[in-house]
Amino acid sequence: MFSLPKTEILRGRTYLDRLFSQGQWMQEPPFRAVFLRRSADDLPPIRVGFVVSKRVSKKAVERNRIRRMMREAYRLNKHEASNWLSENQQGLDVFILYTGRTDIRYDRIERKIILLLHRLTQADAPNPG
């Protein structure tokens, strides 16, 4: 329940190209997310990717720390969104980009990831085409 297996990580050039060309953008500062709804298939309900740009920090140590906190916050709070998508027979590919500063605390990241997941899976979201 509280794991993040490799199958739930968004990988592959074709998936990423389709996500960035056909996906919709959403902002929940300090995050931006591109997402694409899909029909329920053999893939996990949510597949996710995380990015922290070099614009945030030139130091890989700081970028990796933020990325680890993002992954942890997602891992601990994905269950509600995943359950909602499974019940409604939908799938979702999400790529989350961090655009803030490096001096962010985990509690703020977690709060914003929860808000982002809630907005992505709200009940009035359109069905996949």
N, C-alpha and C positions, 0 to 999 in steps of 0.2 A: 504494500500500500504506500509506504513512504520511500520508494526507491525511484531511481531514474535510469531505467535500462537503456542500452544503446538503441534499441528499436524506437524509443520515444524521442531521440535526438534527430533533428532535421538535417539530413545529409543528402548529397547527390546533386550534381549540376542541373539535371532536368527539373527536379523539384524546386530548387532555389530559383532557377530562371523563371519557372512558371509562377512562383510566389511573388517575385519582384515585378513581373510584367503584368500579372492579372490581379494581384492582391490589393487590398485596401489598407490605408494608413490610419493609425490611431495614435494619439499622444496622451500620455499621462506623465508629466514631467517628474523626474528626469529621464523618462523612458519614451521611446518611440517604438511602435510595433507595426509590422506589416503582417497581415493575416489573410488567409484564404480559406473559405469554407469549402468543404468537400463532402461527398456522400460517405456514409459509413461503408467501409470495405475491410479488407484483411489487415489494414494498418491500425495502429493504436488510435484512440479517440483524439488525442492531441500529440502533435509532434512539434518540438520547439528547438530554437537555436538562440544563442546568446552572443552578443558582440559588444566590445568596448573599444572604441576607436583610439587611434594614436593621438587624436586631437584632445582627448580627455587627459592623457598623460603619455609622455614619451617613455616612461619606465614600465617595462613589462610586468614587474612585480606588482605595481599598483593596479594595472589593468587586470591582471589575473586575480587579484584579491577581490575586486569588484565583481568580476565574472563568477567567482566561486560563491560570493554572497547572493548573487542573482539566482544561480542554480539551486542553492540551498533553500532560498525563499520559495522558489517555484516548486521544488520537490516536496516541501512540507505542506503546500497549500493547493496542489493541483487536483486533489481528489474530488472536490465539489464540482469543478468545471468538467472533469473527466466523466463523472457520473451523469451530469446533466446532458452532455453530448451523447453518451451511450444510450440513455433513455430516449432521446429524441432522434436516434439513428443518424447522427451527424459526425463529421470529422472536422478537424481544424489544424491547419499548419500555421505556426506563429514564429516570427523572428523578432526578438526583442533587442533593441539597440539602446545602450546607455549613453546619454548625452550630457550628464551633469558634471559635477566636480569630483575630485578624488577624495575629499574629506567627508564622505557620506557614511552614516552609521547603518548597521544591519536592520535596525527596527524601522527605519524610513524606507529602505529597499523593500522589506517584507510588506509593509503597509501599501506601498505603491504597486507591487506585483499582485497583491490580492485585489486591489481596485481594478487593475488592468484585466485580470482574469474574469472578474465579475462583469466588466463592460463587454468583454469578448463573448461571453456566454449568456447575455441577458435574454430574457424570454421573447422579446419582440425582434430578435435577430432574424434576418432573412434566411430562408432555406437555401441550401446549395443548388446551383443551377445545373 
